[in-house]
Amino acid sequence: MPELPEVETIIRRLKNGAAGQPGVCHQVIQSVQITWPKIIAAPDPASFQEALTGKTIIDAQRRGKYLHFLLDEGHLVGHLRMSGDMRTETRLTPDGTPNPAGPYDRIIFNFSSPHRLVFSNIRKFGRMWYLTTPQELFKRLGPEPLDPQFTAALLIEKLRAHARQIKPLLMDQSFIAGLGNIYTDEALFRAGIHPLRKSDSLSPAEGERLHQSIQEVLRQGILRFGASLDWFYRGGEFQNDFKAYARTGHPCPICNTPIEKIVVGQRGTHFCPHCQKLV
């Protein structure tokens, strides 16, 4: 599933434009095509099409793993889930003929310009909403880990308020928004914390290290355009910087102990048993 760096990469590309395509801001939605109605979470597909027709995209933002498009009236929100992507492309050929949609394109937002916004979703798990306000959807999300208000002191306070294994707690979107399997494993490795440690057992120094590591791996991930690990998200380079994730049996870059893989919270979890001791 795309995590914060991958979603941030996508929303920046959509906002600013890329590969000869313009950004989505100030584009007017002329029509909406839906090829997989179940991808619409709210309202019903017909109302979704009607509500979005004629709307102008004002801004494109990210909240956690959500793509958030502010419109001149209302909000368009998307979640990529397991295999989603969003892109802009030219919808008309030079002679005015519509370009055909791709086999996995589930929603197509045709602009009044010769371009379109496409929600592609191979496994059909993605979802989109048209909402008057996104607060009902976003209120369950925890703080943004790169927000200045997300301090080490705040993280330590939140860790002490729980007695959960640290790996699944960090992946809980109501605890912190945006972390998933990849960046949690990488942050715990850099902080030297075993994924099975109870959150309230961490010392203030460990909490400081974890805060620094979370922000470090996310910033590096964004700089490297995320990680390319599957056939649905390509173009990122952060996989070349992995220290623990997906490196089972490879030597730890710090101590040369083989990286191990266990299952924590039903997720494959990678760590160094020497550098990340369960104390």
Secondary structure by P-SEA (a helix, b strand, c coil): cccaaaaaaaaaaaacccccccccccccccccccccccccccccaaaaaaaacccccccccccccbbbbbcccbbbbbbbccbbbbbccccccccccccccccccccccccccccccccccccccccccccccccccccccccccccccccaaaaaaaaaaccccaaaaaacccccccccaaaaaaaaaaaccccccccccccaaaaaaaaaaaaaaaaaaaaaccccccccccccccccccccccccccccccccccbbbbbccccbbbbbccccccc
